[in-house]
Amino acid sequence: MKRQGQVTIFVIAGIIILTLIGAILAFRTTIIKEEIKQEEVAPLLSTSIQEYVESCIQKSGEEALLFVAQHGGYYQLPELAEQELLLPYYFYGNKSHVVSREELEKQISRYMDDNLFFCIRNFAPFRKAGYEIKQEEVSTSITVLPERVVFDVTFPITVTQDALSKQLLFFSRNVQSRIGTMREVVTDFMAEQEKDATALCVSCLVNPAIEADMRTEITPVRNDTIKIILIDEKIPYEFIFLNQYYVG
């Protein structure tokens, strides 16, 4: 009887050990599967968020360039501007006041910083899918090139679903635009205009515009002020500003 009792104890102990081993293996298998799932989902999640944000940068960037060009290179007008027409003076007091490339880049970046959120829509499609998303302030760096504008956007985002969390920070997009070339054409025009400030030098504007495959429109606003529109026919951009000429 004693030996039978010992055998029974060993059998029960063996069953317990096997059960524990099975439970441990099952638990490890679950962890491994969860890790594999996270490894598979994380890249997909980050890629979809990346593409979503950069598509908004593309859309908002195109809108920024159209708006800024139509206001003489400004998102926020300078002091030397006609507030009713929402246009800056490029020639005033017999001097050129054309926007610098650095200021142009700053104005475009301000537009993006203020307006990207309208396209992002608080990540509504992802929130509906069950994602928790924390976002911080947008900070944009702009590089204006002859044929394109580079938008480098710092936008800290943390995306969480269940135990999975992903952080994103930098986004970038190139937007086709000749706004930089347009500014250069106008800058050259103003340099020539300063040599004779008494009247509009039409050829000084028209000839460089034609060389750049652009055209111009000139409209009187007042006796001493004209509105000048430089038009890029390849991409429908209008770069608009005012010139005032001294009437003695």
NORKATA-V840842 format. One record per residue. N is the residue number from 1. RES is the residue in one small letter. SS is DSSP state (H for helix, E for strand, - for the rest). PHI is phi in whole degrees, 0 to 359 (none if undefined). Layout:
n & res & ss & phi
N & RES & SS & PHI
N & RES & SS & PHI
This chain:
n & res & ss & phi
1 & m & - & none
2 & k & H & 297
3 & r & H & 293
4 & q & H & 297
5 & g & H & 296
6 & q & H & 294
7 & v & H & 298
8 & t & H & 299
9 & i & H & 298
10 & f & H & 297
11 & v & H & 297
12 & i & H & 297
13 & a & H & 299
14 & g & H & 297
15 & i & H & 297
16 & i & H & 299
17 & i & H & 297
18 & l & H & 298
19 & t & H & 297
20 & l & H & 297
21 & i & H & 299
22 & g & H & 298
23 & a & H & 296
24 & i & H & 298
25 & l & H & 296
26 & a & H & 296
27 & f & H & 297
28 & r & H & 295
29 & t & H & 298
30 & t & H & 297
31 & i & H & 297
32 & i & H & 298
33 & k & H & 298
34 & e & H & 295
35 & e & H & 295
36 & i & H & 297
37 & k & H & 299
38 & q & H & 295
39 & e & H & 296
40 & e & H & 280
41 & v & H & 282
42 & a & H & 306
43 & p & H & 297
44 & l & H & 295
45 & l & H & 296
46 & s & H & 295
47 & t & H & 294
48 & s & H & 293
49 & i & H & 294
50 & q & H & 303
51 & e & H & 294
52 & y & H & 297
53 & v & H & 295
54 & e & H & 290
55 & s & H & 293
56 & c & H & 289
57 & i & H & 297
58 & q & H & 299
59 & k & H & 296
60 & s & H & 293
61 & g & H & 295
62 & e & H & 298
63 & e & H & 294
64 & a & H & 298
65 & l & H & 293
66 & l & H & 297
67 & f & H & 295
68 & v & H & 296
69 & a & H & 297
70 & q & H & 288
71 & h & - & 239
72 & g & - & 65
73 & g & - & 92
74 & y & - & 236
75 & y & - & 267
76 & q & - & 244
77 & l & - & 298
78 & p & - & 284
79 & e & - & 297
80 & l & - & 276
81 & a & E & 208
82 & e & E & 266
83 & q & - & 292
84 & e & - & 292
85 & l & - & 271
86 & l & - & 57
87 & l & E & 225
88 & p & E & 276
89 & y & E & 273
90 & y & E & 263
91 & f & E & 229
92 & y & E & 205
93 & g & - & 63
94 & n & - & 64
95 & k & E & 230
96 & s & E & 278
97 & h & - & 230
98 & v & - & 298
99 & v & - & 297
100 & s & - & 282
101 & r & H & 296
102 & e & H & 297
103 & e & H & 291
104 & l & H & 300
105 & e & H & 297
106 & k & H & 295
107 & q & H & 293
108 & i & H & 295
109 & s & H & 295
110 & r & H & 297
111 & y & H & 300
112 & m & H & 298
113 & d & H & 302
114 & d & H & 275
115 & n & H & 242
116 & l & H & 300
117 & f & H & 299
118 & f & H & 296
119 & c & H & 280
120 & i & H & 297
121 & r & H & 53
122 & n & H & 57
123 & f & H & 55
124 & a & H & 306
125 & p & H & 299
126 & f & H & 282
127 & r & H & 294
128 & k & H & 296
129 & a & - & 278
130 & g & - & 101
131 & y & - & 272
132 & e & E & 262
133 & i & E & 231
134 & k & E & 250
135 & q & E & 229
136 & e & E & 245
137 & e & E & 291
138 & v & E & 270
139 & s & E & 225
140 & t & E & 248
141 & s & E & 246
142 & i & E & 245
143 & t & E & 235
144 & v & E & 268
145 & l & - & 246
146 & p & - & 303
147 & e & - & 245
148 & r & E & 201
149 & v & E & 234
150 & v & E & 263
151 & f & E & 254
152 & d & E & 253
153 & v & E & 245
154 & t & E & 266
155 & f & E & 215
156 & p & E & 295
157 & i & E & 226
158 & t & E & 239
159 & v & E & 248
160 & t & E & 227
161 & q & E & 216
162 & d & - & 57
163 & a & - & 268
164 & l & E & 269
165 & s & E & 225
166 & k & E & 222
167 & q & E & 247
168 & l & E & 233
169 & l & E & 224
170 & f & E & 249
171 & f & E & 221
172 & s & E & 212
173 & r & E & 205
174 & n & E & 258
175 & v & E & 243
176 & q & E & 293
177 & s & - & 190
178 & r & - & 250
179 & i & H & 298
180 & g & H & 293
181 & t & H & 294
182 & m & H & 298
183 & r & H & 297
184 & e & H & 294
185 & v & H & 300
186 & v & H & 293
187 & t & H & 298
188 & d & H & 296
189 & f & H & 299
190 & m & H & 293
191 & a & H & 298
192 & e & H & 286
193 & q & H & 296
194 & e & - & 296
195 & k & - & 290
196 & d & - & 217
197 & a & - & 273
198 & t & - & 279
199 & a & - & 206
200 & l & - & 293
201 & c & - & 267
202 & v & H & 296
203 & s & H & 296
204 & c & H & 296
205 & l & H & 261
206 & v & H & 294
207 & n & H & 297
208 & p & H & 297
209 & a & H & 295
210 & i & H & 297
211 & e & H & 298
212 & a & - & 270
213 & d & - & 63
214 & m & E & 229
215 & r & E & 226
216 & t & E & 232
217 & e & E & 228
218 & i & E & 236
219 & t & E & 231
220 & p & E & 293
221 & v & E & 253
222 & r & E & 220
223 & n & - & 302
224 & d & - & 249
225 & t & E & 227
226 & i & E & 233
227 & k & E & 258
228 & i & E & 245
229 & i & E & 240
230 & l & E & 257
231 & i & E & 244
232 & d & E & 264
233 & e & - & 284
234 & k & - & 295
235 & i & - & 239
236 & p & - & 290
237 & y & E & 245
238 & e & E & 236
239 & f & E & 257
240 & i & E & 237
241 & f & E & 203
242 & l & E & 243
243 & n & E & 236
244 & q & E & 244
245 & y & - & 246
246 & y & - & 292
247 & v & - & 250
248 & g & - & 267
